Amino acid sequence: METKFCKKCKTELPPEAVYCHICGTKQSTYGRNVKKRGNGQGSVYKRGNTWVAAIECRAGGIRTAKRKGGFARRKDALEYIASLKEKRKDSTIASLWAVYKDNAMLKLSDSKQTAYKIAYKRLEDIRAINMRDLTIETIQACVNKKAASFYTARDMKSLLSHFYKMAMAQQEVSVNLSQFIILPELNETEPEPFTEDELNKLWEYYEADHWAGYILLMIYTGMMPGELLLCKKDMVNFDDRTIIGCGLKTKQRKKTPLMICDIIEPVLKNLLTLSKTDFLLDMKRNDFYDKFDETLRAAQCRDLTPYACRHTTATALALGNKVAPAVIKKVMRHANISTTQRYIHPDTKSMLDAVNTFKRN
């Protein structure tokens, strides 16, 4: 049998002893199990002679708390917590966005912030619905209606996932429904260059709307959309026939100037007068893409992307084998010729003309 000792003075005691015969300390303890409250259910604690009720929540990484003291009984404090939970408003996409855009989103890149702002606009049909009341059918219908491409739908899904994580942290929902959103198929099509007929249409339309000159500038210089939006007037040097300082992405592109050819020089001079700021084109990214699409439709061209301009540059230089591949690589500001080759798209007539150059001895 295990020896029993007094828990206070350590005197050896009989196994059945309830009190120590030396110091009188009671040996048996009857602990009471205190029921704990779950996360998000609030808490009560004693401060002085009164009780305090507190309930906390998190949104966008920020913790907020509501407290009230002065309760005579613990029961009164618990009842107050219950009333606070009833008063607390359910979150909506709109309310969560207000917190997210000023906190966690600021840590993202500028391009990702822009993508999320566009995605939020596309969620307008379901912004006012409580997060707990949203269904996957409602969300999927919104994505199907507003997102025409894989990447647009992906941004909507990603943003919704952030909102659900915030709502889950506040114990408003238990499941992240965004994970069940079905995205459209990703159809990666190879960019196509402008045809000769489309180039003629752009030149004709330029006479009516000089904004088409920005498209012509990208075609005849190989300039990227982001570079056009970054380009300042003082980066243009007509003496050297170069534009330098707006290169993006690669070291090669940043250090290699864009060349100003004869045909585009008067267009560029005109564009410099159109802008009233230090930038060649003072326009937000989203507005630029909208205006680009609008201009192509007005000029009766196909629905091409701005990157079709660079592909047109490389293709035009390569046709006829009049320009050395190394020079084309330099004009395109590529580090490797293999990259340049992906930008060249000869049509069937050009390919036939090329093989017809072979002669018999």
Summary of the structure (lengths in Angstrom):
residues: 361
radius of gyration: 34.8
end to end distance: 114.1
largest distance: 125.6
contacts: 950
relative contact order: 0.07
helix: 50%
strand: 11%
